[in-house]
Amino acid sequence: MSKPKIILIGAGGHAHACIDVIEQHGQYQIAGLVGKSEEIHTRHLGYYVIATDGDLPKLAKDYQYALITVGQIQTPDHRIRLYHQATVLGFQLPAIIAPSAHVSRHSAIGAGTIVMHGVIVNAGARVGNNCIINTRALLEHDATVEDHCHISTGAILNGNVHIDTGSFVGCGSVIKQGITLGERCIVGMGLSVRHNQVAQARFVGSDNS
């Protein structure tokens, strides 16, 4: 029986990492990527850019599944726009979980979220829709990550941490147990967050506490 085909919306570096996870996940066949007009017919790890954002209504008639494969650092806006566009058009956005990840059966992963290689999502943790849980990140017990967040490589969210919508936690950063980050926060690389952060806070330097 042939695998269902999936369209990847985004053709940059993050898409390459997603391709590898999807291939190892093994449940979907990549039909092609959606990129910029100048990227049409270019190849990414053996898969072609077959369309631009403007072609999504037509693609939705031919393909059931899609995944947002645009990266997210400074702002979640592009991923949010594409996610809403895809869902309005009727695409189904599955959760994709790398075989090497450990995702507790007592946790929850939302639609369109990708869980990359070596991630641990512990019991009671909950991840919303359209998130990136990047390579070797750790979400401890009862942590919550709301929609459209990026938890970057090697980041650690300790127990009962709450990350609100659209936030970014940089690689190697550690969020102390019970801490809340408000909406659209940015935490830089390799930092230790010990106090709650208000919405749109930028925690990016050693002078923060």
Buried (B, 14 or more C-beta within 10 A) or exposed (E): EEEBBBBBBBBBEBBEBBBBBBBEBEEBEBBBBBBEEEBBEEEBEEBBBBBBBEEBEEBBEEBEBBBBBBBBEEEBEBBBEBBEBBBEBEBBBBBBBBEBBBBBEEBBBBBBBBBBBBBBBBEBBBBBBBBBBBBBBBBBBBBBBBBBBBBBBBBBBBBBBBBBBBBBBBBBBBBBEEBBBBBBBBBBBEBBBEEEBEEEBBBEEEEBE
